[in-house]
Amino acid sequence: MLRTLKNLALSSHPGPGVAVSIVAVVLGFGLGLEPWRLVLLGLAFLANQTSVGLSNDWIDADRDRAVGRTDKPVALGLVSKNMVRNTAVATALLAIALTVPLGLWAALAHAVFIASAWLYNAGLKSTALSVVPYIVSFGLLPMIVTLSRSEPAIAAPWALGLGALLGVAAHVANVLPDLDDDQNTGVSGLPHRLGRVGAGALICVALVGGAVLAFFGPSGQTTPLQWVGLVLTVLLAAAIAVLLRRPPTRLLFQLIIAAALVNVVLLAFSGERLLG
C-alpha cells in the first residue's frame, strides 16, 4: 500500500504542484485571507495539481514507455493506469469541492483552471495551440485567489496578464528538455514548431513582459521591489538569450527558473494591488 501511494505521488509531478500551491497561498496571505480560507485554498490547489499531474502520466503512459522514461512509475508498470486515472478524476472533484466554501465563483474559476489543464494533457499539447491551456490556467490563478476573499473581487488586469505570461514561460520551459522525445512520439506543440531557439526567445519575451506588467500595472507608487524585479528579469533574459545559441545546459534552465521566480515574487508580494 505504501509503495503504491509513493508511486502515485511520484506520478503527480509533486515539485511543480507544490510550487503552484505555495504561490496561491502566498497570494492569499498577501490579500489577508483568513487562516481557514488559506488552508482550504492550499489544499484545493494541491488536489488540483495532483489531478493534473496524474492525468498527464495516465494519458502519456504508452508514449513514456515507448521512449524509455525511467522516471515515470506508470510507464514502468509500478502503478496501474486505471488507478492513476481514477485518482486523477477523484482529486479533480476534490479540488473543486474544497473551493466551494470559498465561494461559488472561485469554485467555477477553479473548475475552468482544471479543465483547461486536462485539455492540454488530452491532446492540445500536440497542436499549435498547446500554450493556450497554460495561458488560461495560470492567468486564472490570481483570479481564483481574489474570488476566495470574504468579499470576492476581480483580479486586476495586469495580474491576470502576468499570470498568463508565467504560463507561457512554464509551458515552454517544461517542454524544452523533452523536444526530441516528444517529436519521436508525434507530439508537436508550439515550442516544437518554433524550435529550441525560437521557443527560448518566447520564454524571454514572456518573462520580460511579465516584469513590465508588474512594474507599470499596479496602481500607486512604484516600489523598490518592482525596480529590482524589472532590472533583474531583463538581465536574466539577456543571459538566457546568449545561452540559447549554445547546446542546452543545466545553467540555461536554472536561469529560466530564476527569472520565473522573480516574476512570481513580484506577483506574490503585490498585496491588495492584485485587486481590480
C-alpha positions in Angstrom: 0.0 0.0 0.0 2.7 2.5 1.0 4.6 1.6 -2.2 1.5 2.3 -4.3 1.0 5.6 -2.6 4.6 6.5 -3.2 4.3 5.7 -6.9 1.1 7.7 -7.1 2.8 10.7 -5.5 5.7 10.5 -7.9 3.2 10.3 -10.9 1.6 13.6 -9.7 4.7 15.7 -10.6 4.9 16.9 -6.9 7.6 19.5 -7.4 5.7 21.9 -9.7 2.4 21.0 -8.0 3.7 22.1 -4.6 5.3 25.2 -6.1 2.0 26.4 -7.7 0.1 25.7 -4.5 2.6 27.8 -2.5 2.2 30.7 -4.9 -1.6 30.5 -4.4 -1.3 30.5 -0.6 1.2 33.4 -0.7 -1.1 35.4 -2.9 -3.9 34.7 -0.5 -1.8 35.7 2.5 -0.9 39.0 0.9 -4.6 39.7 0.4 -5.3 39.0 4.0 -7.4 35.8 3.6 -8.5 34.3 6.9 -6.5 31.2 8.1 -9.3 28.8 7.2 -9.5 30.2 3.7 -5.8 29.9 3.3 -5.8 26.3 4.4 -8.7 25.4 2.0 -7.0 27.3 -0.8 -3.7 25.5 -0.4 -5.4 22.0 -0.1 -7.6 22.8 -3.2 -4.6 23.7 -5.3 -2.7 20.6 -4.1 -5.6 18.5 -5.2 -5.8 20.4 -8.4 -2.1 19.9 -9.2 -2.2 16.3 -8.2 -5.1 15.7 -10.6 -3.3 17.4 -13.5 0.0 15.6 -12.9 -1.7 12.2 -12.6 -3.8 12.8 -15.7 -0.6 13.6 -17.7 1.1 10.4 -16.7 -2.0 8.3 -17.2 -2.6 9.7 -20.7 1.1 9.6 -21.7 1.8 6.2 -20.3 2.3 4.4 -23.6 4.3 7.3 -25.1 6.5 7.4 -22.0 7.1 3.7 -22.2 8.0 4.0 -25.9 10.8 6.5 -25.2 12.1 4.6 -22.2 11.2 7.0 -19.5 12.5 5.5 -16.2 11.2 8.3 -14.1 7.5 7.5 -14.8 6.0 4.8 -12.4 3.0 4.3 -14.7 5.3 3.6 -17.8 7.3 1.2 -15.7 4.3 -0.7 -14.6 4.8 0.2 -10.9 1.2 1.5 -10.6 -1.7 0.7 -12.9 -3.1 3.2 -15.4 -6.6 2.6 -14.0 -5.6 3.6 -10.5 -3.8 6.7 -11.8 -6.9 7.6 -13.9 -9.4 7.1 -11.1 -7.2 9.0 -8.6 -6.8 11.9 -11.2 -10.6 12.2 -11.5 -11.2 11.9 -7.7 -8.6 14.6 -6.9 -10.1 16.9 -9.6 -13.5 16.6 -8.0 -12.0 17.1 -4.5 -10.2 20.3 -5.7 -13.5 21.8 -6.8 -15.3 20.7 -3.7 -12.7 22.2 -1.4 -13.1 25.5 -3.3 -16.9 25.7 -2.9 -16.7 27.0 0.7 -14.5 29.8 -0.6 -17.3 31.0 -3.0 -19.1 29.6 -6.0 -17.3 32.0 -8.4 -14.0 30.8 -7.0 -15.1 27.2 -7.5 -16.2 27.9 -11.1 -12.9 29.6 -11.9 -11.0 26.7 -10.3 -13.1 24.2 -12.4 -12.1 26.1 -15.6 -8.4 26.0 -14.5 -8.5 22.2 -14.1 -10.5 21.6 -17.3 -8.0 23.7 -19.2 -5.1 21.7 -17.9 -6.8 18.4 -18.6 -7.5 19.6 -22.2 -3.7 20.1 -22.6 -2.9 16.6 -21.4 -5.8 15.1 -23.5 -4.5 16.4 -26.8 -3.9 20.1 -27.1 -0.2 19.5 -26.2 0.2 18.1 -29.8 -1.1 21.2 -31.6 0.0 24.7 -32.3 -2.5 25.8 -29.5 -0.5 23.9 -26.9 0.3 27.2 -25.0 -3.4 28.2 -24.7 -4.3 25.9 -21.6 -1.2 27.3 -19.8 -2.3 30.9 -20.6 -5.9 30.1 -19.3 -4.9 28.2 -16.2 -2.1 30.4 -15.0 -4.0 33.5 -15.9 -6.9 32.4 -13.7 -4.7 31.7 -10.7 -4.7 35.3 -9.3 -8.5 35.4 -10.0 -9.2 32.2 -8.0 -7.4 33.8 -5.1 -9.2 37.2 -5.3 -12.5 35.4 -5.6 -11.8 33.4 -2.5 -12.0 36.5 -0.2 -14.9 37.0 2.1 -15.8 39.9 -0.3 -15.0 38.3 -3.7 -13.3 40.6 -6.2 -12.0 40.5 -9.7 -8.2 40.4 -10.1 -6.5 43.4 -11.7 -5.9 43.0 -15.5 -2.1 43.3 -15.0 -2.1 40.4 -12.5 -4.1 38.2 -15.0 -1.7 39.2 -17.7 1.3 38.4 -15.6 -0.2 35.0 -14.6 -0.8 34.2 -18.3 2.8 35.1 -19.3 4.1 33.0 -16.5 2.0 30.2 -18.0 3.7 30.7 -21.4 7.2 30.5 -19.8 6.2 27.5 -17.8 4.9 25.7 -20.8 8.0 26.3 -22.9 10.5 25.6 -20.1 8.6 22.3 -19.3 8.8 21.1 -22.9 12.4 22.2 -23.8 14.2 19.2 -22.2 11.9 16.7 -24.0 11.8 18.2 -27.5 13.4 15.2 -29.2 11.5 12.5 -27.3 8.2 14.4 -27.9 8.8 14.7 -31.7 9.7 11.0 -31.9 6.3 10.1 -30.5 4.3 12.5 -32.5 3.9 15.4 -30.1 4.3 18.7 -31.9 3.2 21.6 -29.8 4.0 25.3 -30.2 7.6 25.0 -28.8 8.4 22.1 -31.1 7.2 24.1 -34.1 9.3 27.2 -33.0 12.4 25.1 -32.4 14.8 25.4 -29.4 16.0 28.9 -30.2 12.5 30.2 -31.1 11.0 28.7 -28.0 13.7 30.1 -25.9 13.1 33.5 -27.4 9.4 33.2 -26.5 10.4 32.5 -22.9 12.5 35.7 -22.8 9.6 37.7 -24.2 7.1 36.2 -21.7 9.4 36.8 -18.7 10.3 40.3 -19.6 6.7 41.1 -20.5 5.6 39.8 -17.1 8.1 42.0 -15.3 7.0 45.0 -17.3 3.4 44.4 -16.4 4.4 44.1 -12.7 6.2 47.4 -13.0 3.7 49.5 -14.8 0.5 47.7 -13.9 -0.1 48.1 -10.2 -1.6 51.4 -9.0 0.3 53.7 -6.6 3.9 54.5 -6.2 6.5 52.2 -7.7 8.3 50.1 -5.0 12.0 49.1 -4.9 10.9 45.5 -5.4 9.4 46.4 -8.7 12.6 48.2 -9.8 14.7 45.2 -8.7 12.4 42.8 -10.4 12.4 44.6 -13.7 16.1 45.0 -13.9 16.9 41.5 -12.7 14.5 39.9 -15.1 15.9 41.9 -18.1 19.4 40.8 -17.1 18.4 37.2 -16.7 16.6 37.2 -20.0 19.7 38.6 -21.8 21.8 35.8 -20.3 19.2 33.2 -21.4 19.3 34.7 -24.9 23.1 34.3 -25.1 23.0 30.7 -23.8 20.3 29.8 -26.4 23.0 30.0 -29.1 24.8 27.0 -27.5 23.7 23.4 -26.8 21.3 23.2 -23.8 23.0 23.2 -20.4 21.8 23.0 -16.8 22.7 26.7 -16.4 20.2 27.6 -19.1 17.3 26.0 -17.2 18.5 27.4 -13.9 18.4 30.9 -15.3 14.9 30.4 -16.8 13.7 29.2 -13.4 15.3 32.1 -11.6 13.7 34.6 -14.0 10.3 32.9 -13.5 10.8 33.1 -9.7 11.4 36.8 -9.9 8.1 37.2 -11.7 6.3 35.0 -9.1 7.7 37.1 -6.3 6.5 40.3 -8.0 3.0 38.8 -8.2 3.0 37.2 -4.8 4.0 40.4 -2.9 1.6 42.8 -4.6 -0.9 42.5 -1.8 -4.2 44.4 -2.4 -2.8 45.8 -5.6 -3.9 42.5 -7.1 -7.5 43.7 -6.9 -9.1 45.2 -9.9 
